[in-house]
Amino acid sequence: MKLIKPIYVSAFALLACATINAQQKTQSFTAKKTALTEVQKQRWSDLDLVKDSVPGMSVDKAYAEFLKGKKGTKIIVGVIDSGLDIDHEDLKGKIWTNTKEIPGNNIDDDKNGFVDDVHGWNFLGEATNENLELTRIVRKGDDGSEGYKTAKAELDKKLSGLTPQKQQVDMIVNADKDIRKFLNKEKYTVADLKAITSTEGTLSKSKMIMTSIASQAGDKFQDEINEYSKYIYDQLNYNLNVNFNGRKTGDNPDDMKETHYGNGNVKGPDVEDALHGTHVAGIIAQIRGNGIGGDGVVADNIEIMAVRAVPNGDEYDKDIALAIRYAVDNGAKVINGSFGKDYSPHKEWVWDAIKYAAKKDVLIVHAAGNDAKDVDTEPNFPTDETNGKEIADNLLTIGALNNVYGSKIVAEFSNYGAKNVDVFAPGVEIYATVPNNKYKYEQGTSMASPNAAGVAALIRSYYPKLTASQVKHILMDSGTPISEKVIVDEAKKEMPFATTCVSGKIVNAYNALLMADKMSKNSKSSKK
């Protein structure tokens, strides 16, 4: 799974470089700050571009001016992700329950092939860490194909690039260890660092390193160090390690005939590893207006179905294909997919699942990816086209917005594409649920996708007769057009926002509901 972490590492790599060039780092870090208040920041995706000068989705306006007094119908949203803390305080009453299944009796009561799938299914079983797909390709050996050569070259490049990053990590981690030992405390502040007067050589150097980092990151700098170092070591130990194989379900991931594996524990073996999925679910459905955490897009009539299929690494095509089918077969009308990868050896399995969802009238909302690249030329899988032709009209691909209007409205990490990204939604510094009744800011197209999926769920709840294809195009057609030139790509190219995606627009919940209402009424009138 790579839809959050590379963004985080990109930002923190600058922090690491602060030990070398503090002035350069200060300039980079300051440029990312916004003028939002803390309250606005925690729920900026609900705000309105015209009223609040923030490129949110006008969710508040939708509730205040359109949905007030209206009643929707229950909508199930499948969240295919890393797992879900179904006991989170801000998701109470929002978790799907399979009423045909008796919890914990180790019997497949509803005879769907999944034992004790009470709140969803876990296709990863006890696994947490995995390879990237390119690592798995290389591990299988040189078959003489161009695919192998490309994967091998990229793997070598990634490993080479990690060498200086690991050196930085080791230096920072050791400096942190020195300071903790000297202060005799695990957690310390910028003030603690400044109070150190010792001029002993090693300690003095460690103080300089940590002060430089802390001056940029604030008092949470130790948390950032831990996350950054974990990412680097995960890359080396798991994601890019050809000698590691994390599969623990006993099936053959290259055999689509084996379909019933895993277990019903949707949290996963360690609930902390369900951070990504819990955050995604919260964006869609965390309780609105309760004074804690953020506000989910959908206030009522929603149930989140947890489908665990995304590890710390690249997901298997087989798991994703089966996860889509599971969500469809168990009643989901919207599926959120905040995952993606550069290689997809069994992409046809996922295409078949997307087409299956289309036949069952299920909308799939998918994150565009975080490589700051044009996915028209470098695809982010899963895609919805083969040989330039769309396989179905039920996949909506979402780019990520920054929380400031203007040339930087596209998140600096977001993929884009005039043909293969459909519309943009808020994806920078999104505040939502994480495991153990906590909350956190995260960013990525992983966050933009559930924001859009939440709006899609609103439409499907209040206008259930509209089809998945209609809802997809409502989100695209009703969005707010952006006429600005924007900066995209790793190369920092400037281009009209209208050419960054198919619609040239950003999701607007209020407009979407207005259009859905009009379309629904027109449909009724035409039948008379």
C-alpha positions in Angstrom: 0.0 0.0 0.0 1.7 3.2 -1.0 -1.0 5.9 -1.2 0.0 7.7 2.0 3.5 6.8 2.9 5.5 8.2 0.0 3.9 11.6 0.5 4.9 11.5 4.1 8.4 10.4 3.3 8.7 13.1 0.7 7.9 15.7 3.3 10.0 14.2 6.0 13.0 13.7 3.7 13.2 17.5 3.7 13.3 17.3 7.5 16.2 14.9 7.3 18.0 17.2 4.9 17.6 20.0 7.5 20.6 18.5 9.2 22.5 19.5 6.1 20.8 22.6 4.9 18.4 24.1 7.5 17.8 27.3 5.5 16.6 25.4 2.4 14.3 23.2 4.6 12.7 26.2 6.3 11.7 27.7 3.0 10.2 24.4 1.7 8.3 23.8 5.0 6.9 27.3 5.3 5.6 27.2 1.8 3.2 24.4 2.7 1.4 26.2 5.6 -2.1 27.6 5.2 -4.1 30.4 6.8 -6.9 28.0 8.0 -7.9 28.0 11.7 -7.6 24.7 13.5 -11.3 24.3 13.5 -11.5 24.9 9.7 -8.5 22.7 9.1 -10.1 19.7 10.8 -13.1 19.9 8.5 -12.0 21.9 5.5 -13.4 19.4 3.0 -16.9 20.3 4.2 -16.4 24.0 3.4 -17.4 26.0 0.4 -15.1 27.7 -2.2 -17.3 30.8 -2.6 -18.3 31.3 1.1 -15.1 30.2 2.8 -12.5 30.7 0.1 -11.5 27.0 0.7 -11.8 24.4 -2.1 -14.0 22.1 -0.1 -16.9 20.0 -1.3 -19.8 22.3 0.1 -21.0 19.5 2.4 -22.1 21.9 5.1 -24.1 23.8 2.5 -25.7 20.6 1.2 -26.9 19.7 4.7 -28.1 23.2 5.6 -29.8 24.2 2.4 -30.8 20.9 0.6 -30.9 17.8 2.8 -32.6 19.4 5.8 -35.9 17.6 6.5 -35.2 14.9 3.8 -34.8 11.2 4.6 -32.6 8.8 2.7 -32.4 5.1 2.6 -29.7 2.8 4.0 -26.5 2.6 1.9 -23.7 0.2 2.4 -20.2 1.4 1.4 -17.5 -1.2 1.0 -14.1 -0.1 2.2 -11.4 -2.2 0.6 -8.3 -1.3 2.7 -5.8 -2.3 5.3 -8.4 -3.2 8.0 -10.8 -1.3 10.2 -11.1 -0.6 13.9 -14.8 -1.4 14.0 -14.9 -0.4 17.7 -13.9 3.2 17.2 -16.0 5.7 19.2 -16.7 7.9 16.2 -17.9 5.0 14.0 -20.5 3.7 16.4 -23.7 2.6 14.5 -21.8 3.0 11.2 -20.4 -0.5 10.8 -22.1 -3.1 8.6 -23.3 -6.3 10.3 -24.1 -9.5 8.4 -27.2 -10.4 10.3 -27.3 -13.8 8.8 -24.0 -14.8 10.5 -23.8 -15.8 14.1 -20.6 -14.3 15.6 -17.8 -16.6 16.8 -19.5 -20.0 16.2 -17.0 -20.9 13.5 -19.9 -21.9 11.1 -20.7 -20.4 7.7 -24.3 -19.6 8.8 -25.3 -17.8 5.6 -23.4 -20.4 3.4 -21.6 -17.7 1.4 -18.3 -19.5 1.8 -17.0 -17.1 4.4 -17.0 -18.3 8.0 -18.0 -15.7 10.6 -17.9 -12.7 8.2 -19.9 -10.6 10.6 -18.6 -7.2 9.6 -16.8 -8.0 6.4 -13.9 -10.2 5.4 -10.1 -10.3 5.8 -8.4 -11.6 2.6 -4.9 -11.1 4.1 -5.4 -13.4 7.1 -2.6 -12.8 9.6 -0.3 -11.0 7.1 0.6 -7.4 7.4 3.8 -6.7 5.4 4.2 -7.5 1.7 6.5 -6.9 -1.3 5.8 -4.3 -3.9 4.6 -6.0 -7.1 7.9 -5.3 -8.9 9.7 -7.2 -6.1 7.4 -10.2 -6.6 8.1 -10.1 -10.3 11.8 -10.1 -9.8 11.6 -12.9 -7.1 10.0 -15.2 -9.7 13.1 -15.0 -11.8 14.2 -13.8 -15.2 11.8 -15.1 -17.8 13.4 -13.1 -20.5 10.4 -10.7 -20.7 10.6 -6.9 -20.9 8.3 -6.9 -17.9 11.0 -8.6 -15.8 13.8 -6.3 -17.1 11.8 -3.2 -16.4 10.9 -4.4 -12.9 14.5 -5.4 -12.1 15.9 -2.1 -13.3 13.3 -0.2 -11.1 14.0 -2.4 -8.1 17.7 -1.8 -8.4 17.1 2.0 -8.7 14.9 2.0 -5.6 17.4 0.1 -3.5 20.2 2.4 -4.6 18.1 5.4 -3.7 17.4 4.0 -0.2 21.1 3.8 0.7 21.5 7.6 1.5 18.1 7.7 3.1 19.0 4.8 5.4 22.2 6.6 6.3 20.1 9.7 7.2 17.7 7.6 9.2 20.4 5.8 11.1 22.0 9.2 12.0 18.7 10.7 13.1 17.6 7.6 15.1 21.0 7.4 16.9 20.8 11.2 17.7 17.4 10.7 19.1 18.6 7.8 21.2 21.5 9.9 22.6 19.1 12.6 23.6 16.6 10.3 25.3 19.5 8.6 27.2 20.9 11.9 28.4 17.5 13.3 29.4 16.4 10.0 30.8 13.0 10.3 29.2 11.4 8.8 26.1 9.5 11.9 25.1 11.1 15.3 25.0 10.4 18.8 23.6 12.2 21.6 21.8 12.6 23.3 25.2 14.3 20.2 26.6 16.8 20.3 23.7 17.5 24.0 24.2 18.1 23.3 27.9 21.0 20.9 27.2 24.3 22.7 28.0 26.7 19.8 27.6 29.4 20.4 25.0 30.5 16.7 24.9 31.2 15.9 21.2 28.7 13.2 20.4 25.9 14.7 22.5 26.5 18.2 21.0 26.2 16.8 17.5 23.0 14.9 18.4 21.5 18.0 19.9 22.3 20.0 16.7 20.6 17.3 14.6 17.5 17.0 16.7 17.2 20.8 17.2 17.3 21.3 13.4 14.6 18.7 12.8 12.4 19.8 15.8 12.5 23.5 14.7 10.8 22.5 11.5 8.4 19.7 12.8 7.5 21.1 16.2 7.1 19.0 19.3 5.8 16.0 17.4 9.1 15.5 15.7 9.8 12.2 17.5 6.6 10.7 16.0 7.7 11.9 12.5 11.1 10.3 13.1 9.5 7.0 14.0 7.2 7.0 11.0 9.9 8.0 8.6 12.3 5.4 9.9 9.6 2.7 9.9 8.9 3.5 6.2 12.6 3.2 5.2 13.1 -0.1 7.1 9.8 -1.5 5.8 11.0 -0.8 2.3 14.3 -2.6 2.9 13.0 -5.5 5.0 9.7 -6.1 3.2 8.6 -4.1 0.2 11.9 -4.3 -1.8 13.3 -7.5 -0.3 13.2 -10.4 -2.8 13.9 -12.8 0.0 10.8 -11.9 1.9 7.3 -13.4 1.2 4.5 -12.2 3.5 1.7 -14.4 2.2 0.1 -16.3 5.1 -3.2 -17.5 3.8 -2.1 -20.8 2.3 -3.5 -20.1 -1.1 -1.7 -19.6 -4.4 -2.1 -15.9 -5.3 -1.6 -16.8 -9.0 -4.6 -19.2 -9.0 -8.0 -17.6 -9.2 -9.7 -20.9 -8.5 -8.8 -20.7 -4.8 -11.3 -18.1 -3.6 -12.1 -18.8 0.0 -9.2 -18.0 2.3 -8.5 -15.5 5.1 -10.7 -14.9 8.1 -13.4 -12.7 9.5 -11.1 -10.5 11.6 -11.5 -7.2 9.7 -9.2 -5.3 12.2 -6.3 -7.6 11.2 -3.7 -9.1 13.5 -2.7 -5.7 15.0 -5.3 -3.0 15.0 -2.6 -0.3 14.7 -2.0 -1.6 11.2 -5.6 -0.7 10.4 -4.8 3.0 10.6 -5.2 3.6 6.9 -8.5 1.8 6.6 -9.9 3.3 9.8 -9.0 6.8 8.5 -10.6 6.2 5.2 -13.8 4.9 6.8 -13.9 7.9 9.1 -13.7 10.4 6.2 -16.9 8.8 4.8 -18.9 8.1 8.0 -17.4 9.4 11.3 -20.3 11.0 13.3 -21.1 14.5 12.3 -21.4 17.3 14.8 -20.5 15.4 18.0 -17.6 17.6 18.9 -14.9 15.0 18.5 -12.7 14.2 15.6 -13.7 15.4 12.2 -17.1 15.1 10.4 -17.9 12.3 8.0 -19.5 13.2 4.7 -22.5 11.0 5.3 -24.4 11.7 8.5 -27.1 9.0 8.5 -28.3 5.8 6.8 -24.7 4.5 6.1 -23.0 1.3 7.0 -19.3 0.6 6.3 -18.4 -2.9 5.2 -14.8 -3.6 6.0 -12.9 -5.7 3.4 -9.2 -6.2 4.3 -7.1 -6.7 1.2 -4.4 -4.0 1.3 -1.1 -4.8 3.1 1.9 -2.7 3.9 3.2 -3.2 0.4 1.4 -3.8 -2.9 -1.9 -5.6 -2.9 -2.4 -8.8 -4.8 -4.6 -8.6 -7.9 -6.4 -11.7 -6.7 -7.3 -10.2 -3.3 -8.6 -7.0 -4.9 -10.7 -8.9 -7.4 -12.2 -11.1 -4.7 -12.7 -8.1 -2.4 -14.7 -6.3 -5.0 -16.9 -9.3 -5.6 -17.4 -9.9 -1.9 -18.5 -6.3 -1.3 -20.9 -6.5 -4.3 -22.4 -9.8 -3.3 -23.0 -8.6 0.2 -24.9 -5.4 -0.7 -22.4 -2.6 -1.1 -23.6 0.0 -3.6 -20.5 2.1 -3.4 -16.9 0.7 -3.0 -14.0 2.8 -2.0 -10.5 1.7 -3.2 -7.7 3.8 -1.7 -4.9 1.7 -3.1 -2.9 1.4 -6.3 0.3 0.1 -7.8 2.5 0.4 -10.9 2.4 -3.3 -12.0 -0.6 -5.5 -12.3 0.3 -9.0 -13.6 -3.3 -10.3 -13.3 -5.1 -7.1 -14.1 -7.7 -9.0 -16.1 -9.0 -10.5 -12.9 -9.6 -7.0 -11.5 -11.2 -5.9 -14.8 -13.6 -8.8 -14.6 -14.5 -7.8 -11.0 -15.1 -4.2 -12.1 -17.4 -5.4 -14.8 -19.1 -7.7 -12.4 -19.7 -4.7 -10.1 -21.1 -2.7 -13.1 -23.6 -5.5 -13.9 -24.7 -5.3 -10.3 -25.0 -1.5 -10.4 -22.2 -0.8 -8.0 -20.0 2.3 -8.2 -16.3 1.9 -7.5 -14.4 5.1 -6.4 -10.6 4.8 -6.7 -7.6 6.9 -5.7 -5.6 8.2 -8.6 -2.2 7.6 -6.8 0.5 9.7 -5.3 3.4 9.7 -7.7 2.8 13.2 -9.1 2.7 11.6 -12.5 0.5 11.6 -15.6 -1.5 8.4 -15.4 -2.5 8.7 -19.1 1.1 7.7 -19.9 2.1 5.8 -16.7 -0.9 3.9 -15.4 -1.8 3.5 -11.7 -3.6 0.1 -11.3 -6.4 -0.8 -11.3 -7.5 1.0 -14.4 -10.8 0.8 -16.2 -9.5 0.6 -19.7 -7.8 -1.9 -22.0 -6.3 -1.0 -25.4 -7.6 2.6 -24.9 -11.3 1.5 -24.4 -13.2 1.8 -21.2 -14.3 -1.6 -19.9 -17.2 -0.3 -17.8 -18.7 3.0 -16.7 -18.7 2.5 -13.0 -15.1 3.4 -11.9 -14.5 6.9 -10.8 -10.9 7.9 -10.4 -10.1 10.8 -7.9 -7.2 13.2 -7.8 -6.3 15.1 -4.6 -6.8 18.8 -3.8 -4.8 21.0 -1.6 -6.6 23.2 0.9 -5.6 26.5 -0.7 -7.1 27.9 -3.9 -4.8 29.0 -6.7 -1.9 27.5 -8.6 -1.2 25.0 -5.8 -4.8 23.7 -5.6 -3.7 20.3 -6.9 -1.8 18.5 -4.1 1.8 18.3 -5.0 1.8 14.5 -4.8 -1.3 13.8 -6.8 -1.4 12.0 -10.0 -3.3 13.6 -12.8 -4.5 12.7 -16.3 -6.8 14.3 -18.9 -8.2 10.8 -19.8 -7.8 8.7 -16.7 -8.4 10.9 -13.7 -12.1 11.9 -13.5 -12.4 14.6 -10.9 -10.6 16.0 -7.9 -11.5 16.0 -4.2 -9.9 17.2 -0.9 -6.8 15.1 0.0 -4.4 17.2 2.0 -4.3 17.3 5.8 -7.6 15.4 6.3 -8.6 14.8 9.9 -10.3 11.6 10.7 -10.4 8.4 12.8 -7.5 6.1 13.5 -7.4 3.1 15.7 -8.0 3.1 19.5 -10.3 6.1 19.5 -7.7 8.4 18.2 -7.7 11.0 15.3 -5.0 12.1 12.9 -4.3 14.2 9.9 -3.3 12.2 6.8 -3.0 13.1 3.2 -3.0 11.4 -0.1 -5.4 10.5 -2.9 -6.3 7.8 -0.4 -8.1 10.6 1.5 -9.5 12.3 -1.7 -11.2 9.0 -2.8 -13.4 8.5 0.3 -14.4 12.2 0.3 -15.8 11.6 -3.2 -17.2 8.2 -2.2 -19.0 9.9 0.6 -20.7 12.2 -1.8 -21.6 9.3 -4.1 -23.1 7.5 -1.0 -25.2 10.6 -0.3 -26.6 10.5 -3.8 -27.3 6.8 -3.7 -29.0 7.1 -0.3 -31.3 9.9 -1.3 -31.8 8.9 -4.9 -31.5 5.1 -4.9 -33.0 4.7 -8.4 -30.1 6.5 -10.1 -27.6 4.1 -11.5 -23.9 3.8 -10.6 -23.0 5.2 -14.0 -25.4 8.2 -13.5 -23.9 8.9 -10.1 -20.4 8.8 -11.5 -21.2 11.4 -14.1 -23.1 13.5 -11.6 -20.0 13.9 -9.5 -18.0 14.8 -12.6 -20.6 17.1 -14.3 -21.8 18.9 -11.2 -18.4 19.8 -9.8 -17.0 23.3 -9.5 -15.0 24.2 -12.6 -11.5 25.6 -11.9 -10.2 28.0 -14.5 -6.7 28.5 -12.8 -3.4 27.3 -14.2 -2.0 24.8 -11.7 1.3 23.2 -10.9 1.5 19.4 -11.3 4.0 16.7 -11.7 7.4 16.1 -10.1 8.7 18.4 -12.8 6.5 21.2 -11.4 4.8 21.8 -14.7 2.2 24.5 -15.1 -1.0 23.6 -17.0 -4.7 24.5 -17.0 -6.6 22.7 -14.3 -9.1 21.7 -17.0 -6.5 19.4 -18.5 -5.6 17.6 -15.3 -8.7 15.5 -15.3 -11.6 14.5 -17.5 -14.1 16.9 -16.0 -11.9 19.8 -15.2 -13.8 20.1 -11.9 -13.7 19.5 -8.1 -16.4 17.6 -6.3 -19.2 19.7 -5.0 -21.8 17.8 -2.8 -24.4 20.6 -2.9 -24.3 20.8 -6.7 -24.3 17.0 -7.0 -27.4 16.6 -5.0 -29.2 19.3 -7.0 -28.3 17.6 -10.2 -29.3 14.2 -8.8 -32.7 15.6 -7.7 -33.3 17.1 -11.2 -32.2 14.0 -12.9 -34.4 11.9 -10.7 -37.5 14.1 -11.3 -36.8 14.1 -15.1 -36.7 10.3 -15.0 -40.0 10.1 -13.2 -41.6 12.6 -15.6 -40.4 10.7 -18.7 -42.1 7.5 -17.4 -45.5 9.2 -17.1 
